[in-house]
Amino acid sequence: MLNDDFDTGLNPETFAPETLAVHAAIRPDPHTNAIAPNIVMSVNHSFLPNEGAFSAQGMEDISDSPFLYAGWTNPTVRLLEQRLAILEQAEDGLATASGMAAITAVFMSLLKAGDHLVISDVCYAAVYEFATQVLPQYGIEVTAVDTSCIKSVQNALRPSTKLVHIETPCNPLLRLTNIQEVSLLLKNSGILLSADSTFSTPVITRPLALGADLVIHSLTKFINGHGDVLGGCVLGSKALISKLRSVAGVYFGASLSAQSAWLIMRGMETIYPRMKTLCESAQTIAEWLENHPKVLRVLYPGLASHQQFSLAKQQMTFFGGIIAFQVEDIELIEQRFAHESRMFYYAYSIGHQRSLAVVLKTEDLDKSTYRFSPEQKAKFSREAGKGVVRLSVGLESPTDLIRDLSHLLR
Ligand SMILES: Cc1ncc(COP(=O)(O)O)c(C=O)c1O
């Protein structure tokens, strides 16, 4: 069987995304009529001598050849990639062992010594650390700027710039980047735009439709949605994805396992109702927090007080499940969330069916990750104060979540 023999099923142009999330690329098994997809656990696939390939070198796209070895790709993982591509309306996709593996795949496949990367100055900590502390060791120059400001992006560009990487909304400040504006700035420059859309998912924003070249997700978060699998993906044109597949998939060995791919596919089928429910709850909670006397500031794109509320309405269909807020006594609130909450698990990750909360202190983020200049620190502190409580709203009733928050913020 050829790697790309899957029937991609329904036509994305004639069916609603909610329908595609459930049905696209799914066909009953021809031997058993089973409706749920099979898991193919085999690491090896037999082949005829003239069909195999000893190396990814010189192959146009390894997904056009027969399945050979699960490190290259596997039928269950390939099905997930095709279903993700249908949801983002991308030509192709690469699934990886984690969101970080997807991002490092993009950086290491598209950049070489002497190239320059522009990255958002606030983004997921490991991405920021990898870009600013590891990439320079390989001769790649990196500039971190506030990508929500188009002038800052423009000023950061150099003749050697090859990639602009944005995260929108960004973790943990929920700042947005105007994807269309940045893509127009980069048009005809040969500079690629990658967008980490983990906080949005395809339900909320479609970065490729807005001009990004690549969209990245940590599948660990909302797309799987159940907090039980690590995974990541990159989606974009077939030409770009095939470049990533041979470097990142084959050489870095960050392949997703078939079992993880199957679980992510199962979680992903309910992404529309899950996102709708938790975004509506997050909106209710953000509005409630904004009126709470102990809360100094709420950062949530669905509030009129968000500094990019008009962009949020333009670029997002819902406003997401993540809320960050400042309180006067962050130490006390941290202890209460950790020891007294009945609804929010005190944990770092996001995007699960169960609500999660964590305190992210500005001082700690500065030391471990951002290493701010005085001006950067002042800017970060204007949004985050001494730190924020970051909530990842789950699928519980918002009434129960608010009752818990009311107790914690007493
Ligand atoms: C926005 C964003 N991108 C990427 C990642 C990394 O994903 P993973 O934990 O699957 O490696 C995270 C993790 O929290 C994240 O928040």
The ligand as a Tripos MOL2 file, in Angstrom:
@<TRIPOS>MOLECULE
LIG
   16    16     1     0     0
SMALL
NO_CHARGES

@<TRIPOS>ATOM
      1 C1          2.0220   27.6640   22.8660 C.3       1 LIG1
      2 C2          2.7900   26.3930   23.0810 C.ar      1 LIG1
      3 N1          3.5150   25.8870   22.0680 N.ar      1 LIG1
      4 C3          4.2310   24.7450   22.2050 C.ar      1 LIG1
      5 C4          4.2510   24.0620   23.4010 C.ar      1 LIG1
      6 C5          5.0750   22.8060   23.5300 C.3       1 LIG1
      7 O1          4.2640   21.6800   23.4100 O.3       1 LIG1
      8 P1          4.6450   20.2480   24.0320 P.3       1 LIG1
      9 O2          4.4870   20.3550   25.5130 O.co2     1 LIG1
     10 O3          3.6600   19.3130   23.3850 O.co2     1 LIG1
     11 O4          6.0500   19.9520   23.6330 O.co2     1 LIG1
     12 C6          3.5090   24.5540   24.4880 C.ar      1 LIG1
     13 C7          3.5130   23.8410   25.7780 C.2       1 LIG1
     14 O5          2.9640   24.3050   26.7650 O.2       1 LIG1
     15 C8          2.7610   25.7600   24.3230 C.ar      1 LIG1
     16 O6          2.0510   26.2960   25.3330 O.3       1 LIG1
@<TRIPOS>BOND
     1     1     2 1
     2     2     3 ar
     3     2    15 ar
     4     3     4 ar
     5     4     5 ar
     6     5     6 1
     7     5    12 ar
     8     6     7 1
     9     7     8 1
    10     8     9 2
    11     8    10 1
    12     8    11 1
    13    12    13 1
    14    12    15 ar
    15    13    14 2
    16    15    16 1
@<TRIPOS>SUBSTRUCTURE
     1 LIG1         1 GROUP 0 **** ****
